Amino acid sequence: MIPRYTNPEMGAIWSDQRRYETWLAVELAAADAMAETGVIPAAAARELRERARFDVARIEEIEQVTQHDVIAFTTAVAEHVGPAARWLHFGLTSSDVLDTAQALQMRQACDLIVKGLAGLLDAVRQRAEEHRRTPMIGRTHGVHAEPMTLGVKLALWYAELQRAMDRVLRARDIVSVGKISGAVGMFAHLDPEIEARVCARLGLEPAPVSSQVIQRDRHAELLSALAITAASLEKFAVEIRGLQKTEIGEIEEPFAKGQKGSSAMPHKRNPIGCEQITGMARLVRANAMAALENVALWHERDISHSSVERVILPDSFIALDHMLRRFTRIVRGMVVYPQRMMENLQRSRGVVFSGTVLLELARRGISREQAYEWVQRNAMRAFHEQRDFKALLLEDRDLTQVLSAGEIEKAFDLDEHFRNVDAIFDRVFVSVPAAV
């Protein structure tokens, strides 16, 4: 069952109707190629193209008897064609049709994922520019580290999404291959020229060599690309969830008018969209593992992969497409609280500038070990005595004999910390056109 949140375009690609339409496209391309090379009569190929059609319900009815989907399909089509139907599926094995058609479906689905990634990239870029110099505290191990900007955090997301785009595009090429090589890949009944002509008609590359099937390392690469993309979205969603915690309160995913957060607690504004993305990423990752399991088939082919792919291909594409569309809405509507970001940055009373003070002492000839001791003892006093770190430094005679008050003040200057923000943006957003 296709989930209710499914993008109609993506759902249509994996519908029974589209599947059989794509099978028919392969069958007709094969008939045309065979007619061009004199394998079957040209009149038969014309008649097949003019009269071939199907009804999904009829295919399902026949399959109840045959227990074979391709035979049910060709039988249903033949009912509309007449005598020329003997040339339908001529010289083909089922996987010639199934795998070549599936390549077309995967390519179409990749195109929608690429479209979704492009939309998310645009949303992230716009918010990154908006918050290029919005100060916030950076965190390592969940603990305050050094100041950064929200814009740089989002620029990092953008660069990761670019890599996701590259992976999906590469995987799209990897799976865009067809095969008309017969039962064990030997072209025993049709020459390689037929395969080349069919693939050219369909916009695919012929697999250089195949068994009865196109090799599943290709599909595993595609599912891995989708899983990595989903993992990146999960990473971004987890970040928003963390920053939305009440005690942090720096970012919120959008909360619509009339939306309810809890049946019991009317005050709740929960990051349910980001939580949904986190959960769905687990499914896509699990599907990638199933795709890897599909690589090893017995000899020239068994069908252990077939039932798996009927689930993991549509489910992975539908899930990731939904994740991209939902996270794009979250990014565009994301609520940012710069004042709270500054409050949190200052919450540790300035100790997050300790690294800069350490380097300034080192520049003036103090050993790193000695400088570290001086700075750390003041940082610990700031923690335990709840005092201002800078004030403690200005009272420390060891430090003030090396650094002037003005030099200590400069170590706490956010503009100094952010002096390379523009350089980072230039590297990340090079060649990116401005939003229209």
N, C-alpha and C positions, 0 to 999 in steps of 0.2 A: 504494500500500500504506500502510495506517495504521500509524505507528510503534508499537513495543511499549510505549513510555512513555505512550501516549495515555490521557487520562482517558476512561473508557468513555462518560460522558455526552456529552463533546465529540465523541468518535469517532462516536457514534450519530447525531448531528446531520448529519454529512457522509457517512454510509453510503448505499449505493445504496437500501437499504430505506426510509430516512427521506426520501430525495429523491423517490422515487416516491409515498410516502405523502403528501408535501406537494403534489406535482402533483395527486394525486387529490383532496385537500382543496380545491384551487383549482377544479378541474373541477366538483366537486359543488356548491361555493358558487355557481359561475356558473349551473349548471343550476337550482338553487333560485331564484336571483334572476330568471332568465328565466321560470320557472314562475309566480312571484309577479306578474310584469308581463304574463303572457299570451303571451310569445314562444314558449314551448314548452308542451306539455300538462303539467298538474300531475301526472298519473299517470306520465308518463315520468320526471319528476324524482324521484318517489318510488321508481320501479323502479330508477333509476340508483343512488340512495342505498342501497337494500336489497341490490342484487346486484353492484355494482361492486367488483371486487377484482383483484389481479394477482399474478403470480409473477415474481420478478426473473429467474430463468433463462429463462422464456418470453420476456420482453421482450428479453433479450440475443439469444436465438435469432432472433427476428423482425428485430432490428436488423441482424443479419448480412446479411439480404436487402435491407431497406429503406434501410439506411445513413442512417436518420433516427430519432433517439431518441424524439421525441414521437409520431411515427406508430407506431413500434413499441409504445410505451406504450398509446396509444389502441386499437390493434389487439388487444393482449393483454387489455385491460380489456373490450373489446367481446365477446370470446369468452365471457365470463361473464354478459353482460347480455341478449343477444338483440336483438329488433327495436328496443327503446328505445334501443339504442346509437347510432342515427342522430342522436339529440339530444345525445350526448356531444361536447364540443368545438365545439358549434354556434356559428358566428359568431366563433370565436376564431382567433387566430394563435398559433403556437408560443410566441412571446415573452410573450404575455399570461400564459401558464401559467408559463413558465420564470422570468421576472423577478419575478412576484408570489410564486411559491413560494420563490424564492431570498431574497426579502426576509424571509419567515418564518424561514428557516434562519439568516440573518444575525442577526435579532433574538434568536432562541434562543441563538445562540452568544455574542452580546454579553451576555446575561444571565449566562452562566457566567463570562465575563471579569469582569463587575462583582462577582460572588460571590467570585472569586479575589482581586480587588483589595481587597475588604472584609476578607477574611481576612488579607492581608498588612498592610493598614493597622493592624489590631488588633495584630498581632505587633510591628510597628515601634513603635507607641505604647507597648506594655508595656515593651519594651527601653529606649525613650527615658526613660520614667519611672524605670526601674531605675537608669539611669546619668545621671540629670539633672545631677548634680554630680561625676561621675567625671572628674578632670582628665586632659587629654592635650594634646599639642602640636598646634597647627594648622600646616598646611604650605601654603605657596604656592610655585609653581615646584618643588615637591618638597623645598623647603628649610624648616627650622624658621622659623615666623613669630611667632605669639603663642599663649599658652595658650587653650584652649577646653575644652569638656566633650564627652564622647562623646554625652551626651544631646542636646545642641544639634545635633550632626552628624546624629543620627537624627531629630530634629524636622524638619530640613531635608528628609530623605528623605520624611517623612510628608507635608509640605506639597506636595512634588512628586507624590506618589502621589494626593493629593486632586485635583490638576489633571488627572492621568491619568484618574481616575474621571469627572471632569466632561467630558473630551473623549470618552470612550467612550459616555457617556450621550447626549451631543449627537449623536454619529455614529449611535447606535442609532436616534434619532428621524429622522435624515436618510434612513436607508435603509429605514425602515419605511413604504414606500409601495408601492402596487400599481398595475397598469394593465390595463385590458380595453378598449383603444382601437383594436385592430385593426392591420392591416398597416403603416400609415404614421401612425397616431395620429389618424385622422379620424373615428372612430366610424361608419364607413360601413355597418356591418351591425348594430351594437348601440348603443343610446343611452347617453350618459354615466350615466344612472340605473342601468344594470346594473353598471357599474364601481363606482359609489358603494355599491350594495347588497353586491356581492362583498367590497369592501374592509371594509365595516362588519362583515360576518360574520367576517372573518379578523382583525379588530383592526388593520387598516392604514389609512393615509390614501390617498386617490386622488392620483396624481401630477397636478398642475394641468394639465400638458400633457406629452405624450410623443410620441416617434416610434414606430417599431416596438418600441423598447426604452425602459426607464427609463434616464435619462441617467447616464453613468458617473462624472460628477464626484461623485455621492453615494458610490459605492463607493470612489473615490479618497480621499475624506475619511475614510471608515471605516478603510481600510488605513493611512492616515497616522496616525490616532489610535492604532492598534495599534502602528505602528512607533515612535512617540514613547514609548509605554509601554515597549516593549522596550528602547529606548535608555536610558530611566531605569533600568530594571533592570540593564542593562549597566553603567551608571555606578556603581550601588551595588556591583555584583559586583566591578568593577575596584578600587573602594576597599578592599573586604575583601581582595582579592588583594594589593594593595600593603601593607596593614597586616599581612598574614600572612608577608611576607618574613622570612627568618630574622634578618636584622640589625635588623628593626623589632620583630616578634614581639608586637604589641599585641592582635591579634584573630585567631582561627582559625575557619573554618567547621567544623561538627561532623565528627568522625572516629569512625565507628561501631566498636564492638567487632568484631574480626575483619576489618575493612577493611584492604586492602593499598594502599600508595601507589606502589610501584615493584616491578617484577619483579627488579631488580638491587640495589636499595638498601632494605633493610628498615626503615631509619629514617624514610623519607619520609612526610610528611603533606601531601599536595598539595591545593590548593583546586580540585579538579576540578569541583565543582558550580558554582562561580562562573565557571570557565573555560567550562563548557558554556553557561551563560547568555550569556556574552560572544559565543560563536560563533553561537548561535541568533539573537541580536539582529541579526546581519548578514543572516541570511536574511529576517527580517521586514522589514528596511529595503529589501532588494532587491525584495521583493514589493510594497512600497508604490510603488516606481518603476514596476513593471509596471502597477500600477493606474492610475497617472497616464498611462501610455502608452495605456491603454484608453479614455481620455476621447474621443479623436478617432477617430470611426468615419465611414465613407463615407456621405454623404447621410443617409437615415433609418435606416440600419443596415447593417453587415456583420457577419461572425461572427469577426473577428480577436480580439475580446475573449473569446469563449466558451472557447476552449481554455486561455487564460491563467487565467481565473477558476476553472476546474476544478482548477487547481493552487494558485493563490495564496490563495483563500479558505479552504479547509480547512487548508492548510499553515500559514497565518499564525495562524489561531485555535488550532489544535492546538499549535503551537510556543509561542505566548504563554501559553496555558493551562498548559502544562507549566512554563514559566519561572516563572509566578506561584506555582504549587504548590511547585516546588522551592525557590525563594528564600524562601518563607514558612517552610519547614522549616529553611533555613539561618539565618534571622533568629532563629527560636525557639531553635535549638540553638547559636547562635553563642557561642564561648568568648571571654571578655574577660579580659585580664590587666592589671588596674589598676596593679599594682606596676611592670610593665614600661613602662606608659604614663608613670608618674611618673619612672622612670629616664630615659626618652627625653626627657621635658620638661626634666630637669635636665642632660642630657648636654652641652648647649652652655654650661654654667657660668653660666647666668643672663642671657645676652645677649638672650634673647627678651623681657626686660622693658625693653629699651632705649627703646621708644616711650613708655612711661609716664614714664621719667626725662626724656626730651626735652620732654614736655608740662609736667612740673613746673617745669623751668627756664624755659620760655616763660611760664608763669603768673607767674613772679617777675621778669619784665622782661627776661630775656635774649633777644636776637634769635634767631630760628629758626636762622639760619645759624651763629651762634656756638655755640648749644646743640648743634646737630647735630655740629659739629666736636668738641666736648668728649666727647660720648657715643660718637661713632664711634671716636675714637682709643682709648678704653678697650675698646670691643668688639673692635677689631682686636688689641689686646694680649691680650685673653682668648683669642682664636682662636690667635694665633701663639705665645704663651707658655704656653698651657694653664693660665691662671690664672682665679680666680673673678672674675666681672664686678663683682659687688657690692663685693668687697674692693678692687678697683681704683678704683671710684668713691669709696669712703670714703678712699682715699689721695690722690685728686686734689684739689689745693688750690683750683683754679678752681671745681670743683663744690661743695666743702664750704664755700666762702665764701657760697654761695647756698642750698644745701640742708643741713639738719641731718642727722645720722645717722639720726634717727627718721624723717624724711621720705624718706630714701633707702630705708630698710627697708620703709616702707609701699608704695613703688613695686613691691616684689617680693611683695606680698600677693595670693595667689590669690583670696581672698574678694572683694577689691576688683575683680579682673578678672571675677569671676562674679556680681557684684551684680545684673545684669539677666537672669540665666538664667530666673528665675521669670516675668519679664515676657515673655520670648520664648515660654515654654511657654504662657502665658495667651493669647497671640495665635494660636499654632499650633493649640492643642487646645481652643479655645473651642467650646462646645456639643458636645464629644465626651463621651458617657456613660462612666462608669467601667466597667472590665471586670467582668463578673459572675463 
